[in-house]
Amino acid sequence: MRVKLIFLSVLLSVTIFSGSGIAAKNQLPSGYPEVFSTFGLFHGSDEEFIVINDSQVPAAGSISFNKPGALNTEASNISTGSNVGVIMDDEGVVLSVWVIPEDVVLE
């Protein structure tokens, strides 16, 4: 019983003190956030949804689309199949999409 309590205590501590989101192992372009809510392959967007990894995700009224050298660009400038980092609010609504350069490794 005591071993289970110690294990649960350690697990809880790790959960509380580990950062939420996904970070890059190496340098992201200037202006990029340090942590993303999730990441995946971009497959398109419309006024209500974006499609990441073949799943529709609700979108905010005005999503910020970003890629290296072009912050706040149009969704049409993001290529289908691009690896992207996504920032979401607490309700899972997409606020911004960031193209991840090929040389950046996410962890």
N, C-alpha and C positions, 0 to 999 in steps of 0.2 A: 504494500500500500504506500509506504513512504517513497519508494522508487517512482511510483506513478505520479505522486505529488511533485517530486523534484522535476521529473520529465515535463509535466504540464507547466510548471513554473518557468522552466527554461524556455519552453516553446512559446509561452505567452510573452516573455521578455523579448525574444527574437522578433516576434510578430509586431510588438509595440515599437521597438526601436529601429526596425528596418524601414527604409524609405519606401514610400508607395510609388508606383509608376515604374517606367523603364528608362534607364539612362544609357548614354553612349559610353563605350569604353575609351574612345579616342575623341579628338576635337571635332565639334560640330561647327558649321559656318557661323560667322558673326550674326547676331540677332536671333539665333535659334534658342528655344528653351532648353534647359538642362535636363528635364525629365518629361516624358510623355505618358499619357494615360494608357495607350496601347500602340501597337504598330502592325502593319500588314501591307498587302498589295492593294493599291488603289485601282478600282474598276469603274469609277464614274460617280456622277452626282447629279441631283436635280434640286429643286427648291426645298424639298422636304427630307431627303435622305442622301447619304453618301454610301457607296458600296465599297467595303473593305473586306478582302478575303471572301468574296462572293456573298457577304452578308450585308443587308441593309441596316444602316445605323441612322437614327434620327439626327437631323441637322438643325442648328440654330438658324434664325432668320438671315443672319449675315455671317457666313463662314469666311475665315481668313485662309486663303490658299497661299502657300509659301514654297519657294524653292531657292537654292543657292543663287544669289545675285538678283533675285526678284521676289522680295517680300511683298505681301498683299497683291498677288497677281490674280488673274482669272483662272477659274477651274479648267478652262479649255487649254491652259498652258501646262497642265499636269498630265503627263503621258499615262495612258492605261498600262497597268503593270508596274508602275513605279512603286518602290518601297517607300512607305510614308510613316511618319510618326503622327499620332493624333492626340489632341488635347480635348478632353470632355469635361463637362460640368458634373456635379454630384449626381445628376439624374441620368447620366449616360448620353447626353446630347452633345454632338460634335460642335466645338467652337472654332477649332483651327486644324489645318492639315499642313504637314511639313514634309517635303520630299527629302529623304535621307540619301546623301551622297553614297555612291557605291563603296568608297573606301572607309566609311564609318561602320563600326561594329556595335550593335546594341547588346546590352546584357539584361 
